[in-house]
Amino acid sequence: MRRYETIYIIRPTVTEDDINTIIDRTNDVIEKADGSIVQLDRWGLKKLAYLIKKENQGYYVFTEYAGTPEAVAELERLFRIDENILRYMTIKTQDAYIPDTPKAVVEETEDVTDDAAAQEAVSE
C-alpha cells in the first residue's frame, strides 16, 4: 500500500447532508480497496482564487489515506462523474505506507551569503 493525500472541492450550494454523503462515499471507496483513512479534515467553505464552473466559493475536504493505485483510480473516476465536485487533486506521499511513521519532510535551507555572491557575480 502507498500513502496518498487527496483534496477535493465541493460546490457551495450542496447541502450538509450531501457533503456528508460525498465524504462517506469517498471513504467507502478507500476502505473497500483494503485502504485506511489516516486523517480527514473538513476545511470548510473558502473563496476560490478564480471561478471554477461559475462558482467563486467551494467546500474543501482534505483526506490522507493508505491505499492502492486502483483505489485512487476509482476515486478519481467517481469525482469526474459527480457534478458536485468542482476540482480534485491526489498526491502520492509515500511509496510504502508504514503505520505510525511521519511523512518524509523535505526542508530547504537557504544560504544568504551564496545568494548575495551569486547576485554580485551576475551584475559584474
LUMVEX-12224 format. One line per 4 residues: their letters; for each residue x, y, z of N, C-alpha, C, O. Coordinates in Angstrom, 3 decimals. Example, Ala and Ser with C-alpha at 12.3 -4.5 7.8 and 13.67 -1.06 7.14 Angstrom:
<atoms>
AS	13.190:-5.690:7.800:12.300:-4.500:7.800:13.200:-3.300:7.800:14.236:-3.319:8.465  12.850:-2.250:7.080:13.670:-1.060:7.140:12.900:0.030:7.870:13.409:1.138:8.039;
</atoms>
This chain:
<atoms>
MRRY	0.834:-1.185:0.000:0.000:0.000:0.000:0.874:1.242:0.000:2.011:1.238:0.471  0.306:2.285:-0.538:1.003:3.569:-0.606:0.219:4.607:0.186:-0.947:4.402:0.525  0.867:5.703:0.468:0.215:6.782:1.214:-0.109:7.912:0.248:0.741:8.336:-0.534  -1.355:8.398:0.308:-1.833:9.437:-0.593:-2.488:10.568:0.194:-2.911:10.398:1.337;
ETIY	-2.557:11.715:-0.452:-3.353:12.848:0.028:-4.253:13.271:-1.121:-3.799:13.418:-2.255  -5.525:13.463:-0.823:-6.470:13.943:-1.824:-7.202:15.145:-1.259:-7.718:15.111:-0.142  -7.236:16.200:-2.046:-8.015:17.386:-1.702:-9.079:17.524:-2.774:-8.780:17.476:-3.967  -10.322:17.696:-2.347:-11.383:17.917:-3.323:-12.267:19.057:-2.869:-12.446:19.302:-1.676;
IIRP	-12.821:19.756:-3.869:-13.653:20.935:-3.633:-15.068:20.605:-4.074:-15.298:20.172:-5.203  -16.015:20.818:-3.164:-17.422:20.537:-3.418:-18.140:21.861:-3.659:-17.791:22.879:-3.060  -19.128:21.847:-4.523:-19.929:23.061:-4.797:-20.475:23.641:-3.493:-20.855:22.889:-2.595  -20.517:24.967:-3.381:-21.015:25.585:-2.141:-22.531:25.477:-1.980:-23.044:25.662:-0.876;
TVTE	-23.250:25.183:-3.050:-24.710:25.100:-2.984:-25.197:23.748:-2.469:-26.397:23.563:-2.269  -24.289:22.808:-2.253:-24.644:21.462:-1.803:-24.988:21.515:-0.313:-24.335:22.221:0.456  -26.020:20.763:0.089:-26.437:20.742:1.496:-25.431:19.966:2.341:-24.599:19.227:1.816  -25.522:20.145:3.649:-24.615:19.472:4.577:-24.777:17.949:4.496:-23.798:17.211:4.602;
DDIN	-26.009:17.488:4.307:-26.243:16.043:4.174:-25.567:15.481:2.925:-25.000:14.388:2.958  -25.629:16.228:1.828:-24.982:15.781:0.598:-23.459:15.797:0.735:-22.779:14.929:0.188  -22.922:16.774:1.457:-21.476:16.815:1.712:-21.062:15.582:2.500:-20.055:14.947:2.186  -21.842:15.242:3.527:-21.537:14.046:4.317:-21.621:12.781:3.460:-20.824:11.859:3.634;
TIID	-22.578:12.736:2.541:-22.726:11.584:1.645:-21.513:11.446:0.730:-21.016:10.340:0.520  -21.037:12.565:0.185:-19.859:12.547:-0.692:-18.635:12.082:0.082:-17.860:11.266:-0.418  -18.452:12.591:1.296:-17.303:12.209:2.110:-17.388:10.734:2.485:-16.383:10.025:2.426  -18.569:10.265:2.870:-18.740:8.851:3.221:-18.476:7.940:2.029:-17.857:6.886:2.176;
RTND	-18.945:8.344:0.844:-18.726:7.547:-0.359:-17.230:7.479:-0.677:-16.719:6.427:-1.062  -16.539:8.599:-0.514:-15.097:8.631:-0.750:-14.373:7.695:0.208:-13.497:6.936:-0.206  -14.733:7.746:1.477:-14.100:6.883:2.475:-14.412:5.408:2.209:-13.558:4.546:2.417  -15.628:5.116:1.753:-16.008:3.734:1.445:-15.177:3.161:0.308:-14.779:1.997:0.352;
VIEK	-14.914:3.975:-0.710:-14.102:3.513:-1.842:-12.712:3.129:-1.356:-12.168:2.102:-1.760  -12.139:3.957:-0.486:-10.801:3.689:0.042:-10.804:2.423:0.893:-9.919:1.579:0.759  -11.798:2.291:1.767:-11.836:1.151:2.685:-12.192:-0.159:1.974:-11.726:-1.221:2.385  -13.005:-0.104:0.922:-13.336:-1.317:0.173:-12.124:-1.865:-0.564:-12.065:-3.060:-0.853;
ADGS	-11.168:-1.019:-0.868:-9.934:-1.449:-1.535:-8.855:-1.783:-0.504:-7.662:-1.718:-0.802  -9.280:-2.139:0.706:-8.382:-2.503:1.813:-7.469:-1.363:2.237:-6.375:-1.602:2.748  -7.903:-0.137:2.031:-7.143:1.026:2.466:-7.591:1.472:3.846:-8.519:0.911:4.429  -6.921:2.481:4.352:-7.308:3.030:5.656:-7.138:4.539:5.651:-6.193:5.070:5.067;
IVQL	-8.064:5.218:6.307:-8.028:6.674:6.408:-7.068:7.045:7.529:-7.223:6.582:8.659  -6.081:7.873:7.225:-5.132:8.335:8.234:-5.641:9.622:8.865:-5.596:9.785:10.084  -6.124:10.533:8.034:-6.604:11.828:8.522:-7.669:12.358:7.568:-7.548:12.236:6.349  -8.712:12.950:8.145:-9.769:13.575:7.354:-10.017:14.952:7.938:-10.386:15.081:9.105;
DRWG	-9.814:15.979:7.128:-10.027:17.361:7.562:-11.063:18.017:6.673:-10.968:17.975:5.447  -12.042:18.618:7.299:-13.020:19.433:6.569:-12.577:20.882:6.726:-12.756:21.488:7.782  -12.001:21.423:5.667:-11.521:22.798:5.730:-12.664:23.795:5.623:-12.509:24.955:6.007  -13.780:23.371:5.120:-14.956:24.226:5.072:-15.037:25.068:3.812:-14.321:24.845:2.836;
LKKL	-15.939:26.051:3.869:-16.213:26.919:2.731:-15.129:27.983:2.610:-14.880:28.737:3.551  -14.492:28.038:1.457:-13.414:29.004:1.208:-13.652:29.675:-0.134:-14.295:29.124:-1.026  -13.115:30.879:-0.248:-13.196:31.614:-1.511:-12.144:31.058:-2.464:-10.998:30.829:-2.080  -12.551:30.846:-3.706:-11.638:30.332:-4.719:-10.809:31.469:-5.311:-11.253:32.617:-5.329;
AYLI	-9.630:31.160:-5.786:-8.761:32.168:-6.387:-9.313:32.635:-7.730:-9.061:33.765:-8.147  -10.056:31.777:-8.398:-10.669:32.114:-9.686:-11.944:31.289:-9.829:-12.143:30.316:-9.101  -12.797:31.673:-10.754:-14.050:30.964:-10.952:-13.796:29.546:-11.486:-13.010:29.341:-12.411  -14.475:28.591:-10.882:-14.448:27.208:-11.350:-15.896:26.799:-11.575:-16.694:26.774:-10.638;
KKEN	-16.229:26.483:-12.806:-17.603:26.121:-13.173:-18.608:27.152:-12.659:-19.660:26.805:-12.122  -18.257:28.423:-12.838:-19.079:29.587:-12.477:-19.321:29.714:-10.966:-20.290:30.349:-10.550  -18.462:29.123:-10.156:-18.550:29.230:-8.698:-17.340:30.005:-8.199:-16.230:29.832:-8.701  -17.564:30.871:-7.196:-16.435:31.612:-6.628:-16.099:31.138:-5.211:-15.179:31.668:-4.588;
QGYY	-16.830:30.149:-4.695:-16.542:29.541:-3.405:-16.629:28.030:-3.549:-17.225:27.512:-4.492  -16.019:27.334:-2.591:-16.090:25.885:-2.601:-15.845:25.331:-1.211:-15.194:25.970:-0.384  -16.371:24.136:-0.957:-16.198:23.452:0.323:-15.034:22.487:0.166:-15.118:21.526:-0.599  -13.935:22.742:0.897:-12.712:21.966:0.774:-12.707:20.797:1.755:-13.093:20.940:2.916;
VFTE	-12.259:19.629:1.263:-12.089:18.441:2.098:-10.711:17.861:1.801:-10.345:17.662:0.643  -9.948:17.590:2.868:-8.605:17.009:2.769:-8.639:15.613:3.368:-9.092:15.428:4.498  -8.158:14.623:2.608:-8.115:13.249:3.093:-6.715:12.693:2.895:-6.163:12.749:1.796  -6.148:12.157:3.968:-4.869:11.459:3.889:-5.154:9.996:4.181:-5.805:9.671:5.174;
YAGT	-4.670:9.115:3.320:-5.026:7.709:3.450:-3.946:6.799:2.892:-3.065:7.233:2.150  -4.033:5.527:3.263:-3.192:4.478:2.704:-4.076:3.659:1.786:-5.185:3.276:2.159  -3.588:3.391:0.592:-4.408:2.659:-0.357:-3.601:2.167:-1.535:-2.375:2.279:-1.575  -4.319:1.625:-2.486:-3.709:1.092:-3.700:-3.947:2.050:-4.860:-4.848:2.886:-4.794;
PEAV	-3.159:1.942:-5.909:-3.398:2.788:-7.088:-4.781:2.565:-7.706:-5.360:3.486:-8.282  -5.307:1.351:-7.586:-6.642:1.066:-8.112:-7.705:1.857:-7.352:-8.677:2.328:-7.943  -7.516:2.001:-6.044:-8.465:2.783:-5.239:-8.444:4.246:-5.659:-9.488:4.894:-5.721  -7.256:4.765:-5.947:-7.130:6.160:-6.384:-7.803:6.338:-7.743:-8.484:7.338:-7.973;
AELE	-7.617:5.388:-8.631:-8.246:5.468:-9.953:-9.771:5.456:-9.833:-10.450:6.222:-10.517  -10.307:4.601:-8.977:-11.754:4.537:-8.776:-12.271:5.820:-8.139:-13.327:6.325:-8.519  -11.533:6.342:-7.177:-11.919:7.583:-6.502:-11.980:8.739:-7.502:-12.947:9.501:-7.512  -10.967:8.866:-8.328:-10.936:9.947:-9.304:-11.994:9.751:-10.390:-12.505:10.734:-10.927;
RLFR	-12.332:8.508:-10.723:-13.410:8.248:-11.671:-14.736:8.752:-11.120:-15.526:9.362:-11.840  -14.974:8.493:-9.839:-16.206:8.973:-9.208:-16.243:10.501:-9.121:-17.303:11.107:-9.275  -15.085:11.121:-8.873:-15.026:12.584:-8.824:-15.362:13.190:-10.191:-16.050:14.207:-10.267  -14.874:12.561:-11.273:-15.158:13.073:-12.620:-16.641:12.976:-12.951:-17.186:13.842:-13.635;
IDEN	-17.287:11.931:-12.471:-18.709:11.725:-12.758:-19.594:12.676:-11.956:-20.599:13.166:-12.470  -19.231:12.939:-10.711:-20.062:13.726:-9.793:-20.034:15.203:-10.182:-18.968:15.817:-10.221  -21.189:15.765:-10.464:-21.267:17.173:-10.860:-21.097:18.126:-9.674:-20.914:19.326:-9.879  -21.153:17.625:-8.458:-20.973:18.471:-7.272:-19.508:18.661:-6.902:-19.200:19.489:-6.045;
ILRY	-18.606:17.923:-7.520:-17.171:18.076:-7.277:-16.628:19.069:-8.301:-16.691:18.831:-9.507  -16.092:20.189:-7.801:-15.531:21.208:-8.698:-14.128:20.827:-9.163:-13.842:20.875:-10.359  -13.258:20.452:-8.240:-11.875:20.074:-8.549:-11.420:19.039:-7.537:-11.978:18.919:-6.446  -10.386:18.287:-7.925:-9.762:17.332:-7.018:-8.299:17.190:-7.398:-7.914:17.448:-8.538;
MTIK	-7.490:16.781:-6.435:-6.077:16.547:-6.689:-5.584:15.482:-5.725:-5.840:15.554:-4.523  -4.877:14.494:-6.255:-4.322:13.415:-5.445:-2.813:13.421:-5.594:-2.281:13.547:-6.697  -2.131:13.283:-4.463:-0.669:13.263:-4.433:-0.218:12.012:-3.699:-0.750:11.690:-2.636  0.756:11.304:-4.255:1.351:10.162:-3.565:2.464:10.696:-2.670:3.397:11.332:-3.159;
TQDA	2.376:10.445:-1.364:3.372:10.979:-0.437:4.386:9.940:0.015:5.483:10.301:0.443  4.044:8.653:-0.071:4.990:7.585:0.276:4.749:6.386:-0.626:3.605:6.056:-0.940  5.837:5.732:-1.043:5.701:4.530:-1.860:5.233:3.340:-1.040:4.430:2.535:-1.512  5.726:3.225:0.171:5.335:2.121:1.051:4.828:2.712:2.354:5.571:3.377:3.076;
YIPD	3.558:2.466:2.651:2.949:3.017:3.858:3.289:2.149:5.057:3.025:0.947:5.067  3.876:2.776:6.063:4.160:2.122:7.330:3.417:2.904:8.395:3.702:4.084:8.600  2.455:2.266:9.091:1.665:2.992:10.095:2.541:3.624:11.174:3.605:3.109:11.518  2.075:4.729:11.684:2.720:5.462:12.787:4.090:6.013:12.435:4.922:6.200:13.323;
TPKA	4.343:6.273:11.172:5.571:6.951:10.789:5.203:8.253:10.101:4.286:8.280:9.281  5.902:9.328:10.423:5.582:10.606:9.777:6.028:10.602:8.322:6.929:9.865:7.920  5.361:11.456:7.547:5.750:11.607:6.149:7.139:12.222:6.086:7.547:12.967:6.978  7.847:11.904:5.034:9.171:12.497:4.836:9.000:13.982:4.566:8.267:14.378:3.661;
VVEE	9.672:14.787:5.346:9.581:16.236:5.203:10.850:16.733:4.543:11.957:16.478:5.016  10.676:17.439:3.456:11.812:17.995:2.736:11.978:19.433:3.182:11.090:20.265:2.997  13.114:19.708:3.765:13.375:21.063:4.215:14.421:21.695:3.322:15.468:21.110:3.045  14.119:22.891:2.882:15.078:23.625:2.070:15.748:24.662:2.948:15.089:25.420:3.661;
TEDV	17.046:24.681:2.884:17.789:25.679:3.648:18.373:26.685:2.680:18.857:26.337:1.602  18.316:27.916:3.083:18.860:28.975:2.235:20.160:29.480:2.838:20.276:29.649:4.052  21.108:29.712:1.994:22.364:30.308:2.425:22.405:31.714:1.838:22.612:31.892:0.638  22.207:32.695:2.685:22.104:34.084:2.242:23.409:34.559:1.616:23.386:35.340:0.664;
TDDA	24.538:34.105:2.131:25.818:34.553:1.577:25.998:34.053:0.150:26.543:34.778:-0.682  25.551:32.826:-0.162:25.671:32.314:-1.526:24.778:33.090:-2.484:25.179:33.359:-3.617  23.569:33.456:-2.049:22.674:34.230:-2.906:23.260:35.605:-3.201:23.197:36.075:-4.337  23.829:36.254:-2.187:24.423:37.575:-2.394:25.631:37.484:-3.323:25.808:38.347:-4.184;
AAQE	26.459:36.461:-3.166:27.622:36.293:-4.026:27.193:35.997:-5.473:27.823:36.469:-6.419  26.145:35.233:-5.633:25.665:34.927:-6.986:25.126:36.166:-7.670:25.336:36.360:-8.868  24.421:37.017:-6.906:23.889:38.233:-7.500:25.008:39.201:-7.880:24.912:39.871:-8.909  26.065:39.289:-7.076:27.191:40.152:-7.395:27.901:39.657:-8.658:28.320:40.466:-9.486;
AVSE	28.038:38.354:-8.812:28.702:37.792:-9.980:27.897:38.059:-11.241:28.475:38.294:-12.302  26.590:38.027:-11.145:25.735:38.275:-12.307:25.799:39.741:-12.709:25.818:40.063:-13.897  25.831:40.639:-11.712:25.806:42.069:-12.018:27.132:42.576:-12.570:27.171:43.650:-13.171  28.210:41.836:-12.385:29.514:42.296:-12.861:29.732:42.067:-14.295:30.791:42.408:-14.821;
</atoms>
